[in-house]
Amino acid sequence: MRILHEFIYERPKSVDEALALLEKHKAGLAPLAGGTDLVVGMKMRSILQITEKAGTQQAKWRAARRVQPIQKPAVVMSLADLPDMKGVRAKSGRAWIGPNTTMADLASCGCVPQALAALADAAAIMGSPLIRNRATVGGNIMNARPAADTAVAFLALGGTLLLASRSGKRSVDVGSFFTGPGRSVRRDDELLVGLEAEFRDGEGSAYFRMGNRRQLEIALVGASAWLRIDPRTGSIAAARIALGAVGPTPLPAQAAAAGLVGAKPTAEAFEAAAKTARGEVKPIDDFRGSAAYRLELVETLVQRALETAAVRALGKGARA
């Protein structure tokens, strides 16, 4: 039995060529960046995956309904020869991150400002060192998994995704990008060509997560926080909190963040916000952890993220 099905392999030399291929093949084409998700998804890992309608509620066997169906794109398009899709640029209050930037490069570049440090935090703990050398920030976000580390971090940063097709480009706020597990508003003919976020002095962010293992494990819960502290009053002028692995998509904790505005960045304020965040989500029980345990983690991780974000916003701590 073949490990992978037969497919056409394309390796465009420009973004325009890549967009032409997407226009031609649409849903039949799978972009390949690092391949740490796509290639795994294309391999058979369980005999149940060959069951008819595996991964859906229509599968005959109950166990086959819970497995991930094998991905079988007719065309796999490598993005390896598109150098304009890599790198990090931060200047004049705006940062651009190339979607083909690896997690290792993003975590170690040293050019990510404190305001956006949550993204570097997430990149630094995703997978293992070997995976971080291959996995890309664009692939992690575009897969739209509820526990995707950089997706949760980018949601807290209020970032924007730049999508391109032959018919033009559009900017999508990350808060409206995810529509369900593995689903997003991306059209079949679109390619992610950049991630953008604004930053200024007095801002800081952080990302923390907990898994059953330190590496090679998706998050049981991920939490990210972003704060802007007014230098005149020392109070929190704006806040965002995002959570992962506690719902069908990365989720904002809007009430918790709103309650921080106008407050001093104290342990008591952060503890109260963490309790509010806990009440905003309804995680599920699964084989990796119970809902009750996840709620405990939400409270703990939100408080840690807020405390670290405040330290960074005040210029008193370096990026992790």
NORKA-V216486 format. One record per pair of residues at least 24 apart in sequence whose C-alpha atoms are under 7 Angstrom apart, sorted by sequence separation. I is the first residue (numbers start at 0). J is the second residue. If there is no record, write none. Layout:
i:I j:J
i:I j:J
This chain:
i:164 j:188
i:202 j:226
i:203 j:227
i:220 j:244
i:235 j:259
i:236 j:260
i:252 j:276
i:274 j:298
i:164 j:189
i:202 j:227
i:219 j:244
i:220 j:245
i:235 j:260
i:236 j:261
i:273 j:298
i:43 j:69
i:163 j:189
i:164 j:190
i:201 j:227
i:202 j:228
i:218 j:244
i:235 j:261
i:42 j:69
i:121 j:148
i:122 j:149
i:162 j:189
i:163 j:190
i:201 j:228
i:234 j:261
i:235 j:262
i:252 j:279
i:41 j:69
i:103 j:131
i:121 j:149
i:162 j:190
i:163 j:191
i:201 j:229
i:234 j:262
i:235 j:263
i:273 j:301
i:40 j:69
i:41 j:70
i:102 j:131
i:103 j:132
i:162 j:191
i:163 j:192
i:201 j:230
i:234 j:263
i:235 j:264
i:273 j:302
i:40 j:70
i:41 j:71
i:101 j:131
i:102 j:132
i:161 j:191
i:162 j:192
i:233 j:263
i:234 j:264
i:101 j:132
i:118 j:149
i:121 j:152
i:161 j:192
i:101 j:133
i:102 j:134
i:161 j:193
i:270 j:302
i:101 j:134
i:102 j:135
i:160 j:193
i:161 j:194
i:269 j:302
i:101 j:135
i:102 j:136
i:118 j:152
i:143 j:177
i:160 j:194
i:100 j:135
i:101 j:136
i:117 j:152
i:118 j:153
i:145 j:180
i:159 j:194
i:160 j:195
i:245 j:280
i:99 j:135
i:100 j:136
i:144 j:180
i:159 j:195
i:245 j:281
i:246 j:282
i:269 j:305
i:98 j:135
i:99 j:136
i:143 j:180
i:144 j:181
i:158 j:195
i:159 j:196
i:245 j:282
i:3 j:41
i:98 j:136
i:99 j:137
i:143 j:181
i:158 j:196
i:3 j:42
i:98 j:137
i:142 j:181
i:143 j:182
i:157 j:196
i:2 j:42
i:143 j:183
i:156 j:196
i:2 j:43
i:115 j:156
i:29 j:72
i:28 j:72
i:31 j:75
i:27 j:72
i:28 j:73
i:29 j:74
i:30 j:75
i:31 j:76
i:32 j:77
i:264 j:309
i:27 j:73
i:28 j:74
i:29 j:75
i:30 j:76
i:31 j:77
i:32 j:78
i:27 j:74
i:28 j:75
i:29 j:76
i:30 j:77
i:31 j:78
i:32 j:79
i:28 j:76
i:30 j:78
i:152 j:206
i:6 j:72
i:7 j:73
i:8 j:74
i:9 j:75
i:10 j:76
i:4 j:71
i:6 j:73
i:7 j:74
i:8 j:75
i:9 j:76
i:10 j:77
i:14 j:81
i:32 j:99
i:180 j:247
i:6 j:74
i:7 j:75
i:8 j:76
i:9 j:77
i:10 j:78
i:12 j:80
i:13 j:81
i:155 j:223
i:179 j:247
i:180 j:248
i:6 j:75
i:11 j:80
i:12 j:81
i:155 j:224
i:156 j:225
i:179 j:248
i:219 j:288
i:155 j:225
i:178 j:248
i:146 j:217
i:152 j:223
i:177 j:248
i:146 j:218
i:151 j:223
i:148 j:221
i:220 j:293
i:219 j:293
i:146 j:221
i:222 j:297
i:220 j:296
i:220 j:297
i:222 j:300
i:223 j:301
i:222 j:301
i:224 j:304
i:223 j:304
i:224 j:305
i:222 j:304
i:226 j:308
i:225 j:308
i:226 j:309
i:114 j:198
i:155 j:239
i:224 j:308
i:228 j:312
i:114 j:199
i:120 j:205
i:121 j:206
i:155 j:240
i:227 j:312
i:120 j:206
i:155 j:241
i:226 j:312
i:117 j:204
i:127 j:214
i:154 j:241
i:114 j:202
i:115 j:203
i:116 j:204
i:117 j:205
i:126 j:214
i:127 j:215
i:113 j:202
i:114 j:203
i:115 j:204
i:116 j:205
i:117 j:206
i:126 j:215
i:113 j:203
i:114 j:204
i:126 j:216
i:151 j:241
i:113 j:204
i:151 j:242
i:151 j:243
i:208 j:300
i:98 j:191
i:207 j:300
i:98 j:192
i:35 j:130
i:97 j:192
i:98 j:193
i:97 j:193
i:98 j:194
i:96 j:193
i:97 j:194
i:146 j:243
i:207 j:304
i:35 j:133
i:95 j:193
i:96 j:194
i:145 j:243
i:146 j:244
i:151 j:249
i:206 j:304
i:35 j:134
i:95 j:194
i:96 j:195
i:145 j:244
i:150 j:249
i:205 j:304
i:33 j:133
i:34 j:134
i:95 j:195
i:33 j:134
i:94 j:195
i:95 j:196
i:145 j:246
i:33 j:135
i:94 j:196
i:145 j:247
i:205 j:307
i:32 j:135
i:93 j:196
i:94 j:197
i:145 j:248
i:146 j:249
i:205 j:308
i:93 j:197
i:144 j:248
i:145 j:249
i:204 j:308
i:92 j:197
i:93 j:198
i:203 j:308
i:32 j:138
i:92 j:198
i:117 j:223
i:203 j:309
i:92 j:199
i:204 j:311
i:84 j:192
i:203 j:311
i:203 j:312
i:202 j:312
i:201 j:312
i:201 j:313
i:22 j:165
i:18 j:164
i:19 j:165
i:18 j:165
i:26 j:187
i:25 j:187
i:25 j:188
i:22 j:188
i:21 j:188
i:21 j:189
i:113 j:311
i:114 j:312
i:113 j:312
i:120 j:319
i:116 j:318
i:113 j:318
